[in-house]
Amino acid sequence: MPSTFAHTPEDCTRNLAAIRDTLYVLGGKWKLPIISALIDGPLRFKELQKTLKDITPKILSKELKELELNEFVTRTVYATSPVTVEYELTGYSRTLEKVLIELRDWGFEHRKKLKDCHKARRAAEKS
């Protein structure tokens, strides 16, 4: 399969810069899972935390602020008692949908590969 990556040193430099920019904005353990959790519609803070399971409120708050600064998420405050805050994806964040699908599919394949290798190793040890 032919590569769509660098062909010249200049292409390589541009490609690496683009990848670094992407990782700077979306890197870390939680940003893509947060975006994925919000893909079906807005969620309140506690709902989002419950969906993501292991994230602390402090980290979730930090990650949401960064996603909001980079225009992936909007935060809406409703004047209820107590105050209700909802987080929702922006139209811009929808541009990541293909990336998320590819990452999900790759993750399924990778997990299957590791399970198959582990199963084969165990079978070889038994024989």
N, CA, C and O atoms as a GROMACS GRO file, in nm:
protein
  508
    1MET      N    1   0.084  -0.117   0.000
    1MET     CA    2   0.000   0.000   0.000
    1MET      C    3   0.089   0.124   0.000
    1MET      O    4   0.174   0.138   0.088
    2PRO      N    5   0.073   0.215  -0.095
    2PRO     CA    6   0.158   0.333  -0.103
    2PRO      C    7   0.129   0.430   0.012
    2PRO      O    8   0.015   0.445   0.055
    3SER      N    9   0.234   0.493   0.060
    3SER     CA   10   0.221   0.588   0.172
    3SER      C   11   0.170   0.723   0.122
    3SER      O   12   0.207   0.768   0.013
    4THR      N   13   0.087   0.787   0.202
    4THR     CA   14   0.042   0.923   0.170
    4THR      C   15   0.119   1.023   0.254
    4THR      O   16   0.082   1.141   0.261
    5PHE      N   17   0.225   0.977   0.319
    5PHE     CA   18   0.305   1.065   0.402
    5PHE      C   19   0.421   1.124   0.323
    5PHE      O   20   0.420   1.127   0.200
    6ALA      N   21   0.519   1.169   0.395
    6ALA     CA   22   0.630   1.249   0.343
    6ALA      C   23   0.700   1.186   0.224
    6ALA      O   24   0.727   1.066   0.220
    7HIS      N   25   0.730   1.271   0.128
    7HIS     CA   26   0.810   1.230   0.012
    7HIS      C   27   0.938   1.312   0.006
    7HIS      O   28   1.039   1.268  -0.048
    8THR      N   29   0.933   1.430   0.061
    8THR     CA   30   1.051   1.517   0.064
    8THR      C   31   1.075   1.558   0.209
    8THR      O   32   0.986   1.543   0.293
    9PRO      N   33   1.194   1.610   0.239
    9PRO     CA   34   1.218   1.659   0.375
    9PRO      C   35   1.118   1.770   0.417
    9PRO      O   36   1.078   1.778   0.533
   10GLU      N   37   1.079   1.853   0.320
   10GLU     CA   38   0.983   1.960   0.349
   10GLU      C   39   0.846   1.901   0.384
   10GLU      O   40   0.780   1.948   0.477
   11ASP      N   41   0.803   1.797   0.308
   11ASP     CA   42   0.676   1.730   0.339
   11ASP      C   43   0.681   1.669   0.479
   11ASP      O   44   0.586   1.680   0.556
   12CYS      N   45   0.791   1.606   0.510
   12CYS     CA   46   0.808   1.544   0.641
   12CYS      C   47   0.797   1.648   0.752
   12CYS      O   48   0.730   1.625   0.852
   13THR      N   49   0.862   1.761   0.734
   13THR     CA   50   0.856   1.869   0.834
   13THR      C   51   0.714   1.919   0.852
   13THR      O   52   0.669   1.938   0.965
   14ARG      N   53   0.643   1.941   0.741
   14ARG     CA   54   0.503   1.988   0.749
   14ARG      C   55   0.413   1.884   0.815
   14ARG      O   56   0.328   1.918   0.897
   15ASN      N   57   0.432   1.758   0.777
   15ASN     CA   58   0.352   1.650   0.836
   15ASN      C   59   0.374   1.640   0.987
   15ASN      O   60   0.278   1.628   1.063
   16LEU      N   61   0.500   1.645   1.028
   16LEU     CA   62   0.530   1.638   1.171
   16LEU      C   63   0.471   1.757   1.247
   16LEU      O   64   0.420   1.741   1.358
   17ALA      N   65   0.478   1.875   1.187
   17ALA     CA   66   0.421   1.994   1.253
   17ALA      C   67   0.270   1.980   1.268
   17ALA      O   68   0.214   2.015   1.372
   18ALA      N   69   0.204   1.929   1.165
   18ALA     CA   70   0.058   1.911   1.172
   18ALA      C   71   0.021   1.807   1.278
   18ALA      O   72  -0.076   1.826   1.351
   19ILE      N   73   0.098   1.700   1.286
   19ILE     CA   74   0.071   1.596   1.387
   19ILE      C   75   0.095   1.652   1.527
   19ILE      O   76   0.017   1.625   1.618
   20ARG      N   77   0.203   1.728   1.544
   20ARG     CA   78   0.229   1.791   1.675
   20ARG      C   79   0.116   1.885   1.714
   20ARG      O   80   0.073   1.886   1.829
   21ASP      N   81   0.067   1.965   1.619
   21ASP     CA   82  -0.045   2.056   1.646
   21ASP      C   83  -0.168   1.979   1.690
   21ASP      O   84  -0.236   2.017   1.786
   22THR      N   85  -0.197   1.869   1.621
   22THR     CA   86  -0.312   1.786   1.655
   22THR      C   87  -0.298   1.729   1.795
   22THR      O   88  -0.392   1.735   1.874
   23LEU      N   89  -0.181   1.674   1.825
   23LEU     CA   90  -0.160   1.616   1.957
   23LEU      C   91  -0.162   1.722   2.066
   23LEU      O   92  -0.205   1.694   2.178
   24TYR      N   93  -0.116   1.841   2.036
   24TYR     CA   94  -0.120   1.950   2.134
   24TYR      C   95  -0.265   1.982   2.172
   24TYR      O   96  -0.295   2.002   2.290
   25VAL      N   97  -0.352   1.986   2.074
   25VAL     CA   98  -0.493   2.022   2.099
   25VAL      C   99  -0.573   1.904   2.154
   25VAL      O  100  -0.658   1.923   2.240
   26LEU      N  101  -0.547   1.783   2.105
   26LEU     CA  102  -0.631   1.668   2.139
   26LEU      C  103  -0.560   1.561   2.222
   26LEU      O  104  -0.620   1.459   2.256
   27GLY      N  105  -0.433   1.585   2.252
   27GLY     CA  106  -0.356   1.484   2.323
   27GLY      C  107  -0.402   1.461   2.465
   27GLY      O  108  -0.482   1.537   2.520
   28GLY      N  109  -0.351   1.356   2.522
   28GLY     CA  110  -0.386   1.321   2.659
   28GLY      C  111  -0.488   1.208   2.661
   28GLY      O  112  -0.536   1.163   2.557
   29LYS      N  113  -0.519   1.166   2.780
   29LYS     CA  114  -0.603   1.049   2.801
   29LYS      C  115  -0.751   1.078   2.781
   29LYS      O  116  -0.827   0.986   2.750
   30TRP      N  117  -0.796   1.203   2.798
   30TRP     CA  118  -0.938   1.229   2.811
   30TRP      C  119  -1.006   1.308   2.701
   30TRP      O  120  -1.128   1.297   2.687
   31LYS      N  121  -0.936   1.386   2.622
   31LYS     CA  122  -1.004   1.476   2.528
   31LYS      C  123  -1.088   1.401   2.424
   31LYS      O  124  -1.206   1.434   2.405
   32LEU      N  125  -1.032   1.303   2.360
   32LEU     CA  126  -1.110   1.228   2.260
   32LEU      C  127  -1.223   1.148   2.324
   32LEU      O  128  -1.332   1.142   2.266
   33PRO      N  129  -1.202   1.085   2.441
   33PRO     CA  130  -1.316   1.020   2.505
   33PRO      C  131  -1.429   1.118   2.543
   33PRO      O  132  -1.546   1.082   2.535
   34ILE      N  133  -1.394   1.238   2.584
   34ILE     CA  134  -1.496   1.339   2.616
   34ILE      C  135  -1.575   1.374   2.490
   34ILE      O  136  -1.698   1.378   2.492
   35ILE      N  137  -1.504   1.398   2.381
   35ILE     CA  138  -1.571   1.430   2.255
   35ILE      C  139  -1.660   1.314   2.212
   35ILE      O  140  -1.774   1.334   2.169
   36SER      N  141  -1.609   1.194   2.224
   36SER     CA  142  -1.687   1.075   2.188
   36SER      C  143  -1.812   1.062   2.275
   36SER      O  144  -1.919   1.026   2.225
   37ALA      N  145  -1.800   1.091   2.404
   37ALA     CA  146  -1.914   1.082   2.496
   37ALA      C  147  -2.023   1.183   2.462
   37ALA      O  148  -2.141   1.159   2.486
   38LEU      N  149  -1.982   1.297   2.407
   38LEU     CA  150  -2.078   1.404   2.375
   38LEU      C  151  -2.136   1.393   2.233
   38LEU      O  152  -2.219   1.475   2.194
   39ILE      N  153  -2.093   1.294   2.158
   39ILE     CA  154  -2.131   1.286   2.017
   39ILE      C  155  -2.282   1.268   1.997
   39ILE      O  156  -2.336   1.312   1.896
   40ASP      N  157  -2.349   1.205   2.093
   40ASP     CA  158  -2.493   1.183   2.079
   40ASP      C  159  -2.578   1.296   2.135
   40ASP      O  160  -2.701   1.290   2.130
   41GLY      N  161  -2.513   1.399   2.187
   41GLY     CA  162  -2.590   1.513   2.238
   41GLY      C  163  -2.531   1.566   2.367
   41GLY      O  164  -2.440   1.507   2.424
   42PRO      N  165  -2.586   1.679   2.412
   42PRO     CA  166  -2.532   1.746   2.531
   42PRO      C  167  -2.549   1.663   2.658
   42PRO      O  168  -2.643   1.585   2.672
   43LEU      N  169  -2.455   1.683   2.750
   43LEU     CA  170  -2.461   1.617   2.880
   43LEU      C  171  -2.425   1.718   2.989
   43LEU      O  172  -2.348   1.811   2.967
   44ARG      N  173  -2.482   1.696   3.106
   44ARG     CA  174  -2.442   1.776   3.222
   44ARG      C  175  -2.311   1.719   3.276
   44ARG      O  176  -2.273   1.606   3.244
   45PHE      N  177  -2.243   1.799   3.357
   45PHE     CA  178  -2.112   1.762   3.409
   45PHE      C  179  -2.114   1.624   3.475
   45PHE      O  180  -2.033   1.538   3.441
   46LYS      N  181  -2.207   1.601   3.568
   46LYS     CA  182  -2.214   1.472   3.640
   46LYS      C  183  -2.245   1.356   3.545
   46LYS      O  184  -2.192   1.247   3.562
   47GLU      N  185  -2.330   1.380   3.445
   47GLU     CA  186  -2.361   1.275   3.347
   47GLU      C  187  -2.236   1.237   3.267
   47GLU      O  188  -2.209   1.120   3.242
   48LEU      N  189  -2.161   1.340   3.230
   48LEU     CA  190  -2.037   1.318   3.155
   48LEU      C  191  -1.936   1.242   3.241
   48LEU      O  192  -1.871   1.149   3.193
   49GLN      N  193  -1.924   1.283   3.366
   49GLN     CA  194  -1.831   1.215   3.457
   49GLN      C  195  -1.871   1.069   3.475
   49GLN      O  196  -1.786   0.980   3.476
   50LYS      N  197  -2.001   1.043   3.489
   50LYS     CA  198  -2.050   0.905   3.507
   50LYS      C  199  -2.023   0.822   3.381
   50LYS      O  200  -1.987   0.704   3.390
   51THR      N  201  -2.040   0.883   3.263
   51THR     CA  202  -2.015   0.814   3.136
   51THR      C  203  -1.869   0.775   3.123
   51THR      O  204  -1.837   0.666   3.077
   52LEU      N  205  -1.779   0.866   3.163
   52LEU     CA  206  -1.635   0.842   3.148
   52LEU      C  207  -1.577   0.756   3.260
   52LEU      O  208  -1.464   0.707   3.248
   53LYS      N  209  -1.651   0.736   3.366
   53LYS     CA  210  -1.617   0.650   3.480
   53LYS      C  211  -1.497   0.695   3.563
   53LYS      O  212  -1.517   0.745   3.673
   54ASP      N  213  -1.375   0.679   3.516
   54ASP     CA  214  -1.256   0.698   3.600
   54ASP      C  215  -1.203   0.841   3.609
   54ASP      O  216  -1.102   0.864   3.675
   55ILE      N  217  -1.267   0.937   3.545
   55ILE     CA  218  -1.214   1.073   3.544
   55ILE      C  219  -1.255   1.146   3.673
   55ILE      O  220  -1.368   1.133   3.720
   56THR      N  221  -1.161   1.222   3.728
   56THR     CA  222  -1.193   1.301   3.848
   56THR      C  223  -1.261   1.431   3.807
   56THR      O  224  -1.243   1.477   3.694
   57PRO      N  225  -1.340   1.491   3.896
   57PRO     CA  226  -1.404   1.618   3.862
   57PRO      C  227  -1.304   1.727   3.824
   57PRO      O  228  -1.329   1.807   3.734
   58LYS      N  229  -1.190   1.730   3.892
   58LYS     CA  230  -1.087   1.831   3.863
   58LYS      C  231  -1.033   1.816   3.721
   58LYS      O  232  -1.020   1.914   3.648
   59ILE      N  233  -1.001   1.694   3.683
   59ILE     CA  234  -0.948   1.669   3.548
   59ILE      C  235  -1.055   1.694   3.443
   59ILE      O  236  -1.026   1.754   3.339
   60LEU      N  237  -1.178   1.650   3.468
   60LEU     CA  238  -1.286   1.673   3.372
   60LEU      C  239  -1.306   1.823   3.350
   60LEU      O  240  -1.322   1.867   3.236
   61SER      N  241  -1.306   1.898   3.457
   61SER     CA  242  -1.323   2.044   3.447
   61SER      C  243  -1.211   2.106   3.363
   61SER      O  244  -1.236   2.189   3.276
   62LYS      N  245  -1.087   2.065   3.391
   62LYS     CA  246  -0.970   2.117   3.316
   62LYS      C  247  -0.980   2.082   3.167
   62LYS      O  248  -0.959   2.167   3.081
   63GLU      N  249  -1.014   1.956   3.138
   63GLU     CA  250  -1.023   1.912   2.999
   63GLU      C  251  -1.136   1.984   2.926
   63GLU      O  252  -1.120   2.023   2.810
   64LEU      N  253  -1.250   2.002   2.991
   64LEU     CA  254  -1.362   2.073   2.928
   64LEU      C  255  -1.325   2.217   2.898
   64LEU      O  256  -1.361   2.270   2.793
   65LYS      N  257  -1.254   2.282   2.990
   65LYS     CA  258  -1.210   2.421   2.966
   65LYS      C  259  -1.119   2.429   2.844
   65LYS      O  260  -1.131   2.520   2.762
   66GLU      N  261  -1.026   2.333   2.834
   66GLU     CA  262  -0.934   2.332   2.719
   66GLU      C  263  -1.010   2.304   2.589
   66GLU      O  264  -0.982   2.366   2.486
   67LEU      N  265  -1.106   2.212   2.593
   67LEU     CA  266  -1.186   2.183   2.474
   67LEU      C  267  -1.271   2.304   2.436
   67LEU      O  268  -1.292   2.330   2.317
   68GLU      N  269  -1.320   2.376   2.534
   68GLU     CA  270  -1.397   2.497   2.507
   68GLU      C  271  -1.309   2.605   2.445
   68GLU      O  272  -1.350   2.673   2.351
   69LEU      N  273  -1.188   2.622   2.498
   69LEU     CA  274  -1.094   2.721   2.443
   69LEU      C  275  -1.059   2.691   2.298
   69LEU      O  276  -1.037   2.783   2.219
   70ASN      N  277  -1.054   2.563   2.263
   70ASN     CA  278  -1.019   2.524   2.127
   70ASN      C  279  -1.143   2.503   2.039
   70ASN      O  280  -1.133   2.449   1.929
   71GLU      N  281  -1.257   2.546   2.089
   71GLU     CA  282  -1.384   2.549   2.014
   71GLU      C  283  -1.437   2.413   1.973
   71GLU      O  284  -1.497   2.398   1.866
   72PHE      N  285  -1.413   2.312   2.059
   72PHE     CA  286  -1.469   2.180   2.036
   72PHE      C  287  -1.597   2.160   2.116
   72PHE      O  288  -1.682   2.078   2.079
   73VAL      N  289  -1.611   2.234   2.226
   73VAL     CA  290  -1.723   2.217   2.319
   73VAL      C  291  -1.778   2.354   2.357
   73VAL      O  292  -1.704   2.451   2.373
   74THR      N  293  -1.911   2.359   2.370
   74THR     CA  294  -1.973   2.480   2.426
   74THR      C  295  -2.030   2.447   2.563
   74THR      O  296  -2.074   2.335   2.589
   75ARG      N  297  -2.027   2.545   2.648
   75ARG     CA  298  -2.077   2.531   2.785
   75ARG      C  299  -2.197   2.624   2.798
   75ARG      O  300  -2.185   2.744   2.774
   76THR      N  301  -2.312   2.569   2.837
   76THR     CA  302  -2.432   2.649   2.853
   76THR      C  303  -2.478   2.641   2.997
   76THR      O  304  -2.496   2.532   3.052
   77VAL      N  305  -2.496   2.758   3.058
   77VAL     CA  306  -2.541   2.765   3.197
   77VAL      C  307  -2.688   2.805   3.197
   77VAL      O  308  -2.726   2.906   3.138
   78TYR      N  309  -2.770   2.725   3.265
   78TYR     CA  310  -2.913   2.753   3.275
   78TYR      C  311  -2.943   2.806   3.415
   78TYR      O  312  -2.894   2.753   3.515
   79ALA      N  313  -3.024   2.911   3.421
   79ALA     CA  314  -3.059   2.976   3.548
   79ALA      C  315  -3.166   2.896   3.622
   79ALA      O  316  -3.279   2.942   3.638
   80THR      N  317  -3.128   2.780   3.664
   80THR     CA  318  -3.218   2.696   3.742
   80THR      C  319  -3.168   2.695   3.885
   80THR      O  320  -3.062   2.751   3.914
   81SER      N  321  -3.241   2.633   3.974
   81SER     CA  322  -3.194   2.622   4.111
   81SER      C  323  -3.191   2.474   4.148
   81SER      O  324  -3.298   2.413   4.160
   82PRO      N  325  -3.076   2.413   4.166
   82PRO     CA  326  -2.942   2.470   4.146
   82PRO      C  327  -2.912   2.491   3.998
   82PRO      O  328  -2.982   2.440   3.910
   83VAL      N  329  -2.809   2.567   3.972
   83VAL     CA  330  -2.769   2.600   3.836
   83VAL      C  331  -2.738   2.472   3.758
   83VAL      O  332  -2.672   2.383   3.810
   84THR      N  333  -2.786   2.464   3.635
   84THR     CA  334  -2.757   2.350   3.548
   84THR      C  335  -2.657   2.395   3.442
   84THR      O  336  -2.674   2.500   3.380
   85VAL      N  337  -2.554   2.314   3.422
   85VAL     CA  338  -2.454   2.343   3.319
   85VAL      C  339  -2.450   2.224   3.225
   85VAL      O  340  -2.436   2.109   3.267
   86GLU      N  341  -2.462   2.252   3.096
   86GLU     CA  342  -2.456   2.148   2.993
   86GLU      C  343  -2.337   2.172   2.902
   86GLU      O  344  -2.299   2.286   2.875
   87TYR      N  345  -2.280   2.062   2.855
   87TYR     CA  346  -2.169   2.068   2.759
   87TYR      C  347  -2.215   2.000   2.631
   87TYR      O  348  -2.281   1.896   2.632
   88GLU      N  349  -2.179   2.064   2.520
   88GLU     CA  350  -2.223   2.014   2.390
   88GLU      C  351  -2.112   2.034   2.288
   88GLU      O  352  -2.034   2.129   2.297
   89LEU      N  353  -2.106   1.943   2.192
   89LEU     CA  354  -2.007   1.956   2.086
   89LEU      C  355  -2.045   2.071   1.993
   89LEU      O  356  -2.163   2.099   1.971
   90THR      N  357  -1.944   2.136   1.940
   90THR     CA  358  -1.965   2.238   1.838
   90THR      C  359  -1.968   2.171   1.701
   90THR      O  360  -1.932   2.054   1.688
   91GLY      N  361  -2.010   2.245   1.601
   91GLY     CA  362  -2.005   2.193   1.464
   91GLY      C  363  -1.862   2.158   1.425
   91GLY      O  364  -1.839   2.061   1.353
   92TYR      N  365  -1.768   2.238   1.472
   92TYR     CA  366  -1.626   2.216   1.440
   92TYR      C  367  -1.579   2.080   1.492
   92TYR      O  368  -1.502   2.012   1.425
   93SER      N  369  -1.624   2.041   1.610
   93SER     CA  370  -1.579   1.914   1.667
   93SER      C  371  -1.627   1.796   1.583
   93SER      O  372  -1.568   1.689   1.588
   94ARG      N  373  -1.732   1.815   1.507
   94ARG     CA  374  -1.784   1.707   1.421
   94ARG      C  375  -1.684   1.671   1.311
   94ARG      O  376  -1.694   1.564   1.251
   95THR      N  377  -1.588   1.762   1.284
   95THR     CA  378  -1.486   1.732   1.184
   95THR      C  379  -1.396   1.617   1.229
   95THR      O  380  -1.320   1.563   1.149
   96LEU      N  381  -1.403   1.580   1.357
   96LEU     CA  382  -1.322   1.470   1.410
   96LEU      C  383  -1.392   1.335   1.398
   96LEU      O  384  -1.333   1.233   1.435
   97GLU      N  385  -1.514   1.332   1.349
   97GLU     CA  386  -1.591   1.209   1.348
   97GLU      C  387  -1.518   1.096   1.274
   97GLU      O  388  -1.514   0.983   1.323
   98LYS      N  389  -1.462   1.125   1.157
   98LYS     CA  390  -1.391   1.021   1.081
   98LYS      C  391  -1.268   0.972   1.158
   98LYS      O  392  -1.237   0.853   1.157
   99VAL      N  393  -1.201   1.064   1.225
   99VAL     CA  394  -1.083   1.028   1.304
   99VAL      C  395  -1.124   0.935   1.418
   99VAL      O  396  -1.059   0.834   1.444
  100LEU      N  397  -1.233   0.969   1.487
  100LEU     CA  398  -1.282   0.886   1.597
  100LEU      C  399  -1.322   0.747   1.550
  100LEU      O  400  -1.295   0.647   1.616
  101ILE      N  401  -1.387   0.741   1.436
  101ILE     CA  402  -1.428   0.612   1.380
  101ILE      C  403  -1.305   0.528   1.347
  101ILE      O  404  -1.301   0.408   1.379
  102GLU      N  405  -1.205   0.589   1.285
  102GLU     CA  406  -1.082   0.517   1.252
  102GLU      C  407  -1.010   0.469   1.378
  102GLU      O  408  -0.961   0.356   1.383
  103LEU      N  409  -1.003   0.556   1.480
  103LEU     CA  410  -0.939   0.517   1.606
  103LEU      C  411  -1.015   0.403   1.673
  103LEU      O  412  -0.955   0.309   1.724
  104ARG      N  413  -1.147   0.412   1.674
  104ARG     CA  414  -1.230   0.305   1.731
  104ARG      C  415  -1.205   0.173   1.658
  104ARG      O  416  -1.181   0.070   1.722
  105ASP      N  417  -1.211   0.175   1.526
  105ASP     CA  418  -1.192   0.054   1.448
  105ASP      C  419  -1.052  -0.004   1.468
  105ASP      O  420  -1.037  -0.126   1.481
  106TRP      N  421  -0.951   0.083   1.471
  106TRP     CA  422  -0.815   0.037   1.494
  106TRP      C  423  -0.805  -0.025   1.634
  106TRP      O  424  -0.740  -0.128   1.652
  107GLY      N  425  -0.870   0.037   1.732
  107GLY     CA  426  -0.869  -0.016   1.869
  107GLY      C  427  -0.930  -0.154   1.878
  107GLY      O  428  -0.878  -0.241   1.947
  108PHE      N  429  -1.043  -0.175   1.809
  108PHE     CA  430  -1.105  -0.308   1.806
  108PHE      C  431  -1.008  -0.411   1.747
  108PHE      O  432  -0.990  -0.519   1.802
  109GLU      N  433  -0.946  -0.376   1.634
  109GLU     CA  434  -0.853  -0.468   1.567
  109GLU      C  435  -0.730  -0.495   1.655
  109GLU      O  436  -0.684  -0.609   1.664
  110HIS      N  437  -0.679  -0.392   1.718
  110HIS     CA  438  -0.561  -0.408   1.803
  110HIS      C  439  -0.592  -0.500   1.922
  110HIS      O  440  -0.514  -0.589   1.955
  111ARG      N  441  -0.706  -0.477   1.986
  111ARG     CA  442  -0.746  -0.561   2.100
  111ARG      C  443  -0.761  -0.706   2.055
  111ARG      O  444  -0.717  -0.798   2.125
  112LYS      N  445  -0.823  -0.728   1.939
  112LYS     CA  446  -0.840  -0.864   1.885
  112LYS      C  447  -0.704  -0.928   1.858
  112LYS      O  448  -0.683  -1.045   1.892
  113LYS      N  449  -0.613  -0.852   1.798
  113LYS     CA  450  -0.479  -0.904   1.769
  113LYS      C  451  -0.408  -0.946   1.897
  113LYS      O  452  -0.348  -1.053   1.903
  114LEU      N  453  -0.416  -0.862   2.002
  114LEU     CA  454  -0.351  -0.895   2.128
  114LEU      C  455  -0.414  -1.019   2.191
  114LEU      O  456  -0.342  -1.104   2.244
  115LYS      N  457  -0.547  -1.028   2.188
  115LYS     CA  458  -0.614  -1.147   2.243
  115LYS      C  459  -0.573  -1.272   2.168
  115LYS      O  460  -0.544  -1.375   2.229
  116ASP      N  461  -0.570  -1.263   2.034
  116ASP     CA  462  -0.531  -1.378   1.952
  116ASP      C  463  -0.387  -1.420   1.982
  116ASP      O  464  -0.358  -1.539   1.994
  117CYS      N  465  -0.297  -1.323   1.995
  117CYS     CA  466  -0.156  -1.354   2.026
  117CYS      C  467  -0.145  -1.417   2.163
  117CYS      O  468  -0.070  -1.514   2.182
  118HIS      N  469  -0.219  -1.364   2.260
  118HIS     CA  470  -0.216  -1.418   2.395
  118HIS      C  471  -0.268  -1.562   2.397
  118HIS      O  472  -0.211  -1.649   2.463
  119LYS      N  473  -0.378  -1.585   2.324
  119LYS     CA  474  -0.439  -1.719   2.315
  119LYS      C  475  -0.340  -1.816   2.251
  119LYS      O  476  -0.324  -1.929   2.298
  120ALA      N  477  -0.273  -1.774   2.145
  120ALA     CA  478  -0.176  -1.860   2.076
  120ALA      C  479  -0.057  -1.890   2.166
  120ALA      O  480  -0.007  -2.002   2.166
  121ARG      N  481  -0.014  -1.792   2.241
  121ARG     CA  482   0.099  -1.812   2.334
  121ARG      C  483   0.063  -1.914   2.442
  121ARG      O  484   0.143  -2.003   2.475
  122ARG      N  485  -0.057  -1.900   2.498
  122ARG     CA  486  -0.104  -1.994   2.601
  122ARG      C  487  -0.116  -2.135   2.543
  122ARG      O  488  -0.079  -2.232   2.609
  123ALA      N  489  -0.168  -2.147   2.420
  123ALA     CA  490  -0.181  -2.279   2.357
  123ALA      C  491  -0.043  -2.339   2.334
  123ALA      O  492  -0.024  -2.459   2.354
  124ALA      N  493   0.055  -2.258   2.293
  124ALA     CA  494   0.191  -2.307   2.269
  124ALA      C  495   0.255  -2.352   2.399
  124ALA      O  496   0.330  -2.450   2.400
  125GLU      N  497   0.227  -2.282   2.510
  125GLU     CA  498   0.284  -2.320   2.640
  125GLU      C  499   0.228  -2.452   2.690
  125GLU      O  500   0.297  -2.527   2.758
  126LYS      N  501   0.102  -2.480   2.657
  126LYS     CA  502   0.036  -2.603   2.702
  126LYS      C  503   0.083  -2.725   2.623
  126LYS      O  504   0.076  -2.838   2.672
  127SER      N  505   0.131  -2.702   2.502
  127SER     CA  506   0.171  -2.817   2.419
  127SER      C  507   0.317  -2.850   2.433
  127SER      O  508   0.366  -2.944   2.370
   0.00000   0.00000   0.00000
